[in-house]
Amino acid sequence: MASDETLQTIGRLIDGLYEGRDEIGRDEIYRRVKAQDVMPEVMTYFAHLPDGDYTLDQLVDEIGAEMDEADETGELGLIK
């Protein structure tokens, strides 16, 4: 399971992404998160997002699915 620090960092990053926006593309999400110089564990969840545009709810669901998969397999950021 992701640590509390990882969860808090991911939440903070996601909140910051959507200020005044409804959707953001995967490449922009990755670029903006990477610019924050976050822990590798946090970056892994964003690095393997499937291509596309994400609403806040869609991004939360996708990151949550990555976390669930990591809990089940013991591996982070598996490409789907």
N, CA, C and O atoms as CSV, one atom per row, in Angstrom:
chain,resi,resn,atom,element,x,y,z
A,1,MET,N,N,0.849,-1.188,0.000
A,1,MET,CA,C,0.000,0.000,0.000
A,1,MET,C,C,0.884,1.237,0.000
A,1,MET,O,O,1.943,1.266,0.626
A,2,ALA,N,N,0.430,2.248,-0.710
A,2,ALA,CA,C,1.168,3.512,-0.765
A,2,ALA,C,C,1.197,4.156,0.621
A,2,ALA,O,O,0.231,4.088,1.382
A,3,SER,N,N,2.323,4.777,0.919
A,3,SER,CA,C,2.474,5.436,2.217
A,3,SER,C,C,1.565,6.660,2.300
A,3,SER,O,O,1.094,7.170,1.284
A,4,ASP,N,N,1.330,7.118,3.517
A,4,ASP,CA,C,0.531,8.331,3.710
A,4,ASP,C,C,1.177,9.522,3.008
A,4,ASP,O,O,0.483,10.358,2.429
A,5,GLU,N,N,2.499,9.596,3.062
A,5,GLU,CA,C,3.201,10.692,2.398
A,5,GLU,C,C,2.976,10.656,0.889
A,5,GLU,O,O,2.765,11.696,0.266
A,6,THR,N,N,3.022,9.464,0.306
A,6,THR,CA,C,2.770,9.312,-1.136
A,6,THR,C,C,1.353,9.746,-1.470
A,6,THR,O,O,1.138,10.487,-2.429
A,7,LEU,N,N,0.386,9.289,-0.687
A,7,LEU,CA,C,-1.012,9.650,-0.933
A,7,LEU,C,C,-1.236,11.151,-0.822
A,7,LEU,O,O,-1.944,11.738,-1.640
A,8,GLN,N,N,-0.642,11.766,0.175
A,8,GLN,CA,C,-0.794,13.218,0.348
A,8,GLN,C,C,-0.156,13.975,-0.808
A,8,GLN,O,O,-0.715,14.959,-1.292
A,9,THR,N,N,1.005,13.523,-1.249
A,9,THR,CA,C,1.680,14.182,-2.363
A,9,THR,C,C,0.866,14.056,-3.634
A,9,THR,O,O,0.704,15.033,-4.365
A,10,ILE,N,N,0.356,12.875,-3.906
A,10,ILE,CA,C,-0.470,12.674,-5.102
A,10,ILE,C,C,-1.712,13.552,-5.043
A,10,ILE,O,O,-2.073,14.173,-6.042
A,11,GLY,N,N,-2.364,13.614,-3.902
A,11,GLY,CA,C,-3.544,14.467,-3.750
A,11,GLY,C,C,-3.238,15.927,-3.997
A,11,GLY,O,O,-3.995,16.625,-4.672
A,12,ARG,N,N,-2.120,16.391,-3.446
A,12,ARG,CA,C,-1.714,17.788,-3.633
A,12,ARG,C,C,-1.419,18.073,-5.104
A,12,ARG,O,O,-1.813,19.112,-5.634
A,13,LEU,N,N,-0.730,17.151,-5.751
A,13,LEU,CA,C,-0.397,17.338,-7.162
A,13,LEU,C,C,-1.655,17.389,-8.027
A,13,LEU,O,O,-1.792,18.258,-8.888
A,14,ILE,N,N,-2.558,16.461,-7.791
A,14,ILE,CA,C,-3.792,16.422,-8.580
A,14,ILE,C,C,-4.601,17.694,-8.369
A,14,ILE,O,O,-5.108,18.269,-9.333
A,15,ASP,N,N,-4.728,18.139,-7.129
A,15,ASP,CA,C,-5.465,19.384,-6.862
A,15,ASP,C,C,-4.865,20.551,-7.632
A,15,ASP,O,O,-5.598,21.374,-8.182
A,16,GLY,N,N,-3.540,20.631,-7.676
A,16,GLY,CA,C,-2.870,21.725,-8.367
A,16,GLY,C,C,-3.017,21.672,-9.874
A,16,GLY,O,O,-2.959,22.707,-10.540
A,17,LEU,N,N,-3.205,20.489,-10.417
A,17,LEU,CA,C,-3.325,20.350,-11.868
A,17,LEU,C,C,-4.597,20.964,-12.424
A,17,LEU,O,O,-4.595,21.479,-13.542
A,18,TYR,N,N,-5.667,20.921,-11.677
A,18,TYR,CA,C,-6.981,21.248,-12.218
A,18,TYR,C,C,-7.509,22.617,-11.846
A,18,TYR,O,O,-8.700,22.878,-12.014
A,19,GLU,N,N,-6.664,23.495,-11.348
A,19,GLU,CA,C,-7.123,24.842,-11.006
A,19,GLU,C,C,-7.611,25.543,-12.269
A,19,GLU,O,O,-6.815,25.900,-13.138
A,20,GLY,N,N,-8.924,25.738,-12.364
A,20,GLY,CA,C,-9.521,26.423,-13.504
A,20,GLY,C,C,-9.600,25.605,-14.777
A,20,GLY,O,O,-9.843,26.168,-15.845
A,21,ARG,N,N,-9.405,24.297,-14.703
A,21,ARG,CA,C,-9.427,23.441,-15.897
A,21,ARG,C,C,-10.351,22.259,-15.666
A,21,ARG,O,O,-10.513,21.782,-14.543
A,22,ASP,N,N,-10.954,21.798,-16.758
A,22,ASP,CA,C,-11.821,20.629,-16.682
A,22,ASP,C,C,-11.101,19.346,-17.093
A,22,ASP,O,O,-11.344,18.282,-16.524
A,23,GLU,N,N,-10.209,19.453,-18.091
A,23,GLU,CA,C,-9.476,18.293,-18.590
A,23,GLU,C,C,-8.021,18.664,-18.844
A,23,GLU,O,O,-7.692,19.808,-19.155
A,24,ILE,N,N,-7.160,17.658,-18.700
A,24,ILE,CA,C,-5.740,17.839,-18.991
A,24,ILE,C,C,-5.241,16.562,-19.664
A,24,ILE,O,O,-5.602,15.458,-19.258
A,25,GLY,N,N,-4.415,16.718,-20.685
A,25,GLY,CA,C,-3.841,15.582,-21.382
A,25,GLY,C,C,-2.733,14.912,-20.587
A,25,GLY,O,O,-2.083,15.531,-19.746
A,26,ARG,N,N,-2.537,13.636,-20.873
A,26,ARG,CA,C,-1.525,12.847,-20.172
A,26,ARG,C,C,-0.141,13.487,-20.229
A,26,ARG,O,O,0.554,13.537,-19.214
A,27,ASP,N,N,0.269,13.975,-21.393
A,27,ASP,CA,C,1.614,14.535,-21.527
A,27,ASP,C,C,1.793,15.776,-20.655
A,27,ASP,O,O,2.846,15.968,-20.047
A,28,GLU,N,N,0.764,16.614,-20.599
A,28,GLU,CA,C,0.853,17.800,-19.741
A,28,GLU,C,C,0.863,17.410,-18.264
A,28,GLU,O,O,1.599,17.988,-17.465
A,29,ILE,N,N,0.047,16.431,-17.915
A,29,ILE,CA,C,0.040,15.946,-16.525
A,29,ILE,C,C,1.438,15.487,-16.144
A,29,ILE,O,O,1.965,15.883,-15.105
A,30,TYR,N,N,2.038,14.651,-16.985
A,30,TYR,CA,C,3.368,14.123,-16.694
A,30,TYR,C,C,4.395,15.248,-16.581
A,30,TYR,O,O,5.190,15.278,-15.641
A,31,ARG,N,N,4.375,16.155,-17.524
A,31,ARG,CA,C,5.333,17.265,-17.538
A,31,ARG,C,C,5.214,18.122,-16.279
A,31,ARG,O,O,6.223,18.489,-15.678
A,32,ARG,N,N,3.995,18.439,-15.886
A,32,ARG,CA,C,3.788,19.301,-14.717
A,32,ARG,C,C,4.136,18.588,-13.414
A,32,ARG,O,O,4.680,19.208,-12.499
A,33,VAL,N,N,3.832,17.297,-13.317
A,33,VAL,CA,C,4.179,16.543,-12.110
A,33,VAL,C,C,5.695,16.384,-12.027
A,33,VAL,O,O,6.279,16.552,-10.957
A,34,LYS,N,N,6.328,16.064,-13.140
A,34,LYS,CA,C,7.787,15.898,-13.157
A,34,LYS,C,C,8.492,17.187,-12.737
A,34,LYS,O,O,9.528,17.137,-12.075
A,35,ALA,N,N,7.950,18.322,-13.110
A,35,ALA,CA,C,8.547,19.614,-12.757
A,35,ALA,C,C,8.515,19.863,-11.250
A,35,ALA,O,O,9.248,20.717,-10.751
A,36,GLN,N,N,7.681,19.132,-10.526
A,36,GLN,CA,C,7.569,19.291,-9.072
A,36,GLN,C,C,8.663,18.537,-8.318
A,36,GLN,O,O,8.759,18.652,-7.096
A,37,ASP,N,N,9.482,17.771,-9.026
A,37,ASP,CA,C,10.585,17.028,-8.408
A,37,ASP,C,C,10.095,16.176,-7.232
A,37,ASP,O,O,10.523,16.352,-6.091
A,38,VAL,N,N,9.188,15.251,-7.546
A,38,VAL,CA,C,8.586,14.398,-6.519
A,38,VAL,C,C,9.348,13.076,-6.388
A,38,VAL,O,O,10.193,12.740,-7.218
A,39,MET,N,N,9.028,12.344,-5.333
A,39,MET,CA,C,9.643,11.033,-5.086
A,39,MET,C,C,9.385,10.108,-6.275
A,39,MET,O,O,8.335,10.196,-6.911
A,40,PRO,N,N,10.336,9.225,-6.577
A,40,PRO,CA,C,10.142,8.294,-7.690
A,40,PRO,C,C,8.862,7.462,-7.569
A,40,PRO,O,O,8.213,7.190,-8.579
A,41,GLU,N,N,8.492,7.059,-6.362
A,41,GLU,CA,C,7.261,6.279,-6.192
A,41,GLU,C,C,6.046,7.056,-6.678
A,41,GLU,O,O,5.166,6.496,-7.332
A,42,VAL,N,N,5.997,8.341,-6.358
A,42,VAL,CA,C,4.880,9.186,-6.798
A,42,VAL,C,C,4.907,9.323,-8.314
A,42,VAL,O,O,3.875,9.195,-8.972
A,43,MET,N,N,6.070,9.581,-8.857
A,43,MET,CA,C,6.207,9.790,-10.296
A,43,MET,C,C,5.774,8.560,-11.086
A,43,MET,O,O,5.225,8.682,-12.181
A,44,THR,N,N,6.019,7.388,-10.534
A,44,THR,CA,C,5.672,6.148,-11.225
A,44,THR,C,C,4.185,6.072,-11.537
A,44,THR,O,O,3.797,5.611,-12.611
A,45,TYR,N,N,3.358,6.518,-10.613
A,45,TYR,CA,C,1.910,6.454,-10.846
A,45,TYR,C,C,1.491,7.341,-12.019
A,45,TYR,O,O,0.568,6.999,-12.757
A,46,PHE,N,N,2.154,8.455,-12.188
A,46,PHE,CA,C,1.816,9.376,-13.282
A,46,PHE,C,C,2.500,8.978,-14.591
A,46,PHE,O,O,1.984,9.267,-15.671
A,47,ALA,N,N,3.635,8.327,-14.503
A,47,ALA,CA,C,4.428,8.005,-15.692
A,47,ALA,C,C,3.757,6.975,-16.597
A,47,ALA,O,O,4.016,6.940,-17.800
A,48,HIS,N,N,2.911,6.151,-16.031
A,48,HIS,CA,C,2.315,5.077,-16.819
A,48,HIS,C,C,0.830,5.284,-17.112
A,48,HIS,O,O,0.096,4.325,-17.351
A,49,LEU,N,N,0.400,6.532,-17.091
A,49,LEU,CA,C,-0.987,6.807,-17.457
A,49,LEU,C,C,-1.187,6.507,-18.938
A,49,LEU,O,O,-0.329,6.844,-19.754
A,50,PRO,N,N,-2.297,5.884,-19.296
A,50,PRO,CA,C,-2.597,5.686,-20.704
A,50,PRO,C,C,-2.799,7.042,-21.406
A,50,PRO,O,O,-3.186,8.024,-20.773
A,51,ASP,N,N,-2.536,7.078,-22.689
A,51,ASP,CA,C,-2.710,8.294,-23.469
A,51,ASP,C,C,-4.156,8.762,-23.399
A,51,ASP,O,O,-5.081,7.951,-23.341
A,52,GLY,N,N,-4.338,10.062,-23.405
A,52,GLY,CA,C,-5.680,10.626,-23.424
A,52,GLY,C,C,-5.792,11.848,-22.546
A,52,GLY,O,O,-4.834,12.259,-21.892
A,53,ASP,N,N,-6.985,12.424,-22.544
A,53,ASP,CA,C,-7.302,13.565,-21.697
A,53,ASP,C,C,-8.064,13.055,-20.480
A,53,ASP,O,O,-8.843,12.106,-20.566
A,54,TYR,N,N,-7.818,13.713,-19.337
A,54,TYR,CA,C,-8.408,13.275,-18.081
A,54,TYR,C,C,-9.124,14.412,-17.375
A,54,TYR,O,O,-8.589,15.511,-17.226
A,55,THR,N,N,-10.340,14.128,-16.946
A,55,THR,CA,C,-10.988,15.015,-15.990
A,55,THR,C,C,-10.387,14.681,-14.630
A,55,THR,O,O,-9.671,13.689,-14.500
A,56,LEU,N,N,-10.664,15.484,-13.632
A,56,LEU,CA,C,-10.156,15.218,-12.294
A,56,LEU,C,C,-10.601,13.835,-11.818
A,56,LEU,O,O,-9.792,13.065,-11.301
A,57,ASP,N,N,-11.878,13.525,-11.992
A,57,ASP,CA,C,-12.398,12.230,-11.537
A,57,ASP,C,C,-11.742,11.068,-12.277
A,57,ASP,O,O,-11.448,10.034,-11.678
A,58,GLN,N,N,-11.514,11.238,-13.574
A,58,GLN,CA,C,-10.880,10.178,-14.351
A,58,GLN,C,C,-9.434,9.947,-13.904
A,58,GLN,O,O,-8.981,8.805,-13.818
A,59,LEU,N,N,-8.722,11.022,-13.623
A,59,LEU,CA,C,-7.343,10.887,-13.166
A,59,LEU,C,C,-7.286,10.220,-11.799
A,59,LEU,O,O,-6.451,9.345,-11.569
A,60,VAL,N,N,-8.162,10.622,-10.898
A,60,VAL,CA,C,-8.216,9.992,-9.577
A,60,VAL,C,C,-8.521,8.502,-9.722
A,60,VAL,O,O,-7.902,7.677,-9.051
A,61,ASP,N,N,-9.465,8.155,-10.590
A,61,ASP,CA,C,-9.800,6.743,-10.804
A,61,ASP,C,C,-8.610,5.967,-11.370
A,61,ASP,O,O,-8.333,4.853,-10.927
A,62,GLU,N,N,-7.912,6.541,-12.334
A,62,GLU,CA,C,-6.782,5.863,-12.966
A,62,GLU,C,C,-5.635,5.657,-11.972
A,62,GLU,O,O,-5.061,4.571,-11.896
A,63,ILE,N,N,-5.308,6.704,-11.216
A,63,ILE,CA,C,-4.248,6.586,-10.214
A,63,ILE,C,C,-4.662,5.572,-9.142
A,63,ILE,O,O,-3.839,4.778,-8.687
A,64,GLY,N,N,-5.929,5.599,-8.744
A,64,GLY,CA,C,-6.432,4.624,-7.770
A,64,GLY,C,C,-6.312,3.202,-8.286
A,64,GLY,O,O,-5.959,2.296,-7.532
A,65,ALA,N,N,-6.605,2.995,-9.573
A,65,ALA,CA,C,-6.474,1.663,-10.163
A,65,ALA,C,C,-5.014,1.216,-10.169
A,65,ALA,O,O,-4.719,0.047,-9.917
A,66,GLU,N,N,-4.098,2.148,-10.458
A,66,GLU,CA,C,-2.666,1.828,-10.408
A,66,GLU,C,C,-2.264,1.413,-8.994
A,66,GLU,O,O,-1.505,0.461,-8.813
A,67,MET,N,N,-2.769,2.124,-8.003
A,67,MET,CA,C,-2.447,1.791,-6.612
A,67,MET,C,C,-3.002,0.423,-6.233
A,67,MET,O,O,-2.332,-0.369,-5.571
A,68,ASP,N,N,-4.234,0.156,-6.661
A,68,ASP,CA,C,-4.831,-1.150,-6.371
A,68,ASP,C,C,-4.016,-2.269,-7.011
A,68,ASP,O,O,-3.784,-3.310,-6.396
A,69,GLU,N,N,-3.585,-2.048,-8.249
A,69,GLU,CA,C,-2.802,-3.050,-8.942
A,69,GLU,C,C,-1.455,-3.255,-8.254
A,69,GLU,O,O,-0.980,-4.385,-8.138
A,70,ALA,N,N,-0.844,-2.168,-7.800
A,70,ALA,CA,C,0.432,-2.269,-7.086
A,70,ALA,C,C,0.248,-3.050,-5.784
A,70,ALA,O,O,1.120,-3.834,-5.410
A,71,ASP,N,N,-0.867,-2.848,-5.096
A,71,ASP,CA,C,-1.143,-3.584,-3.862
A,71,ASP,C,C,-1.277,-5.081,-4.141
A,71,ASP,O,O,-0.822,-5.913,-3.356
A,72,GLU,N,N,-1.909,-5.411,-5.270
A,72,GLU,CA,C,-2.146,-6.809,-5.607
A,72,GLU,C,C,-0.891,-7.515,-6.099
A,72,GLU,O,O,-0.670,-8.686,-5.788
A,73,THR,N,N,-0.067,-6.803,-6.868
A,73,THR,CA,C,1.083,-7.443,-7.502
A,73,THR,C,C,2.399,-7.163,-6.790
A,73,THR,O,O,3.384,-7.875,-6.985
A,74,GLY,N,N,2.409,-6.123,-5.966
A,74,GLY,CA,C,3.650,-5.724,-5.318
A,74,GLY,C,C,4.551,-4.900,-6.218
A,74,GLY,O,O,5.692,-4.611,-5.856
A,75,GLU,N,N,4.050,-4.513,-7.402
A,75,GLU,CA,C,4.831,-3.725,-8.349
A,75,GLU,C,C,4.105,-2.424,-8.651
A,75,GLU,O,O,2.877,-2.380,-8.715
A,76,LEU,N,N,4.877,-1.379,-8.832
A,76,LEU,CA,C,4.313,-0.079,-9.149
A,76,LEU,C,C,4.306,0.178,-10.641
A,76,LEU,O,O,5.189,-0.279,-11.367
A,77,GLY,N,N,3.296,0.921,-11.094
A,77,GLY,CA,C,3.300,1.470,-12.438
A,77,GLY,C,C,3.300,0.453,-13.563
A,77,GLY,O,O,4.002,0.644,-14.556
A,78,LEU,N,N,2.550,-0.603,-13.440
A,78,LEU,CA,C,2.483,-1.564,-14.532
A,78,LEU,C,C,1.741,-0.958,-15.704
A,78,LEU,O,O,0.686,-0.346,-15.538
A,79,ILE,N,N,2.300,-1.133,-16.888
A,79,ILE,CA,C,1.632,-0.618,-18.089
A,79,ILE,C,C,0.490,-1.558,-18.424
A,79,ILE,O,O,0.646,-2.779,-18.462
A,80,LYS,N,N,-0.656,-0.957,-18.663
A,80,LYS,CA,C,-1.847,-1.776,-18.941
A,80,LYS,C,C,-1.968,-2.021,-20.418
A,80,LYS,O,O,-2.904,-2.689,-20.858
